[in-house]
Amino acid sequence: MEIVKIAAVCLVAAVLAKVIQPTNRDLAAVLSLSAVIFGAFIALNGIYEVITGIRGILSGAGIAESYITLAFKALGICFISELCSQSCRDCGETALGSVIDIAGRTAVALLCVPLLREFIGVVRSVLEK
């Protein structure tokens, strides 16, 4: 029950940060950031099993390994950019959070360029026949 550990740590850190914030904003921010990092590491411990299970299902369905890898990269970019942008917004830096959102979307779009190129090639070959 990793979610219970993550939720408990984050809830305690949030309450402590709110209590500390009026007297020491810097310490409250460090406390919140530490809880985020702790929660992320605990959550990432179980990700290997999830990835292995999904890879097995998708490879059994005949989906190419390159597509599976591309999907996992895109998912990772989404998780990282969302976590970082929300952390920036929590610190009051909404402009930085927006920049991270745009950078994450751009990175996912760049990942899709080879896939789009292959898709157009398939469409061309179908139209030529």
Backbone torsions as a table, in degrees:
resi	resn	phi	psi	omega
1	MET	NA	68.2	-179.3
2	GLU	-65.4	-32.3	-177.6
3	ILE	-63.5	-33.1	178.8
4	VAL	-66.6	-41.6	177.9
5	LYS	-62.9	-47.3	-178.6
6	ILE	-62.5	-47.0	-179.1
7	ALA	-62.1	-42.0	-179.2
8	ALA	-64.6	-46.8	-179.7
9	VAL	-62.5	-44.9	-178.3
10	CYS	-67.2	-38.7	178.7
11	LEU	-66.1	-44.7	178.0
12	VAL	-63.5	-42.5	179.6
13	ALA	-64.6	-38.8	179.5
14	ALA	-64.8	-43.6	179.1
15	VAL	-65.0	-46.1	178.8
16	LEU	-62.4	-39.6	179.7
17	ALA	-63.8	-39.6	177.9
18	LYS	-66.5	-35.4	178.8
19	VAL	-70.9	-41.2	-176.7
20	ILE	-78.0	-28.4	-170.8
21	GLN	-53.3	-42.5	-179.3
22	PRO	-62.5	-30.0	-177.9
23	THR	-97.5	-30.1	-176.4
24	ASN	-149.7	89.5	-177.2
25	ARG	-64.6	-36.3	-178.6
26	ASP	-64.2	-45.0	179.4
27	LEU	-65.2	-37.2	177.9
28	ALA	-63.8	-40.9	178.8
29	ALA	-66.1	-41.4	178.6
30	VAL	-64.8	-40.0	178.2
31	LEU	-62.1	-45.8	178.9
32	SER	-63.6	-44.2	-179.9
33	LEU	-64.2	-38.7	177.7
34	SER	-63.2	-40.3	178.4
35	ALA	-65.6	-38.9	177.7
36	VAL	-62.4	-46.2	-179.3
37	ILE	-64.1	-43.7	178.1
38	PHE	-59.5	-47.9	179.4
39	GLY	-62.2	-39.4	179.5
40	ALA	-64.9	-42.1	179.8
41	PHE	-65.6	-40.1	178.1
42	ILE	-65.4	-42.8	-179.9
43	ALA	-64.3	-37.1	-178.2
44	LEU	-73.1	-17.7	177.8
45	ASN	-61.9	-36.1	-178.1
46	GLY	-90.3	-2.6	-174.9
47	ILE	-68.3	-28.9	-179.1
48	TYR	-61.3	-43.2	179.3
49	GLU	-64.5	-39.0	178.6
50	VAL	-64.6	-46.5	-179.2
51	ILE	-62.8	-43.8	179.1
52	THR	-61.2	-43.6	179.5
53	GLY	-64.3	-44.4	179.9
54	ILE	-66.6	-41.3	177.9
55	ARG	-60.0	-41.8	179.1
56	GLY	-62.8	-43.1	179.4
57	ILE	-65.2	-47.0	-176.7
58	LEU	-70.4	-37.5	178.6
59	SER	-70.1	-31.8	174.5
60	GLY	-66.8	-25.6	178.7
61	ALA	-84.5	-3.9	177.5
62	GLY	87.5	17.5	178.7
63	ILE	-85.7	134.4	-175.8
64	ALA	-63.0	145.9	-179.6
65	GLU	-59.5	-35.1	-178.9
66	SER	-63.8	-35.9	177.8
67	TYR	-69.7	-37.8	178.5
68	ILE	-64.8	-44.7	178.7
69	THR	-61.6	-42.2	179.2
70	LEU	-61.5	-42.2	179.6
71	ALA	-64.4	-41.8	179.2
72	PHE	-67.4	-37.3	176.4
73	LYS	-63.0	-44.1	178.8
74	ALA	-62.7	-42.1	178.4
75	LEU	-62.8	-42.5	177.5
76	GLY	-62.1	-42.8	177.9
77	ILE	-61.4	-42.0	179.3
78	CYS	-62.1	-46.3	179.8
79	PHE	-62.2	-47.1	-177.1
80	ILE	-65.0	-46.2	-177.9
81	SER	-66.6	-38.2	178.5
82	GLU	-65.5	-45.2	179.5
83	LEU	-61.0	-45.9	-178.5
84	CYS	-69.3	-41.3	-178.4
85	SER	-67.5	-39.7	178.0
86	GLN	-68.2	-33.9	176.2
87	SER	-64.9	-41.4	177.2
88	CYS	-63.4	-42.8	179.3
89	ARG	-64.3	-37.5	178.0
90	ASP	-64.4	-29.9	178.0
91	CYS	-84.3	1.5	178.8
92	GLY	89.8	7.3	-178.6
93	GLU	-102.9	73.9	-176.5
94	THR	-68.2	-32.9	179.2
95	ALA	-65.4	-41.7	177.7
96	LEU	-65.3	-38.7	176.9
97	GLY	-62.1	-39.6	178.0
98	SER	-66.4	-38.1	178.0
99	VAL	-63.7	-41.4	178.5
100	ILE	-64.5	-40.3	176.7
101	ASP	-59.0	-46.7	-179.7
102	ILE	-64.5	-41.9	179.2
103	ALA	-63.3	-39.6	178.2
104	GLY	-64.9	-42.7	178.5
105	ARG	-65.2	-39.1	178.2
106	THR	-64.7	-41.1	179.7
107	ALA	-63.7	-40.7	177.5
108	VAL	-66.3	-40.1	177.9
109	ALA	-62.4	-40.1	178.2
110	LEU	-65.5	-34.9	176.3
111	LEU	-63.7	-30.8	-175.6
112	CYS	-83.0	-10.8	-177.9
113	VAL	-58.9	-48.9	178.1
114	PRO	-61.4	-36.0	178.5
115	LEU	-66.1	-42.2	177.2
116	LEU	-63.8	-41.3	177.9
117	ARG	-60.4	-43.5	179.3
118	GLU	-67.0	-40.0	178.1
119	PHE	-61.3	-44.2	178.4
120	ILE	-64.1	-38.5	176.5
121	GLY	-61.4	-40.4	178.9
122	VAL	-66.8	-42.7	179.0
123	VAL	-62.3	-44.0	178.8
124	ARG	-60.1	-43.7	-177.9
125	SER	-66.3	-35.0	178.0
126	VAL	-68.5	-41.2	-178.6
127	LEU	-70.3	-28.4	-179.7
128	GLU	-75.5	-18.9	-177.7
129	LYS	-84.0	NA	NA
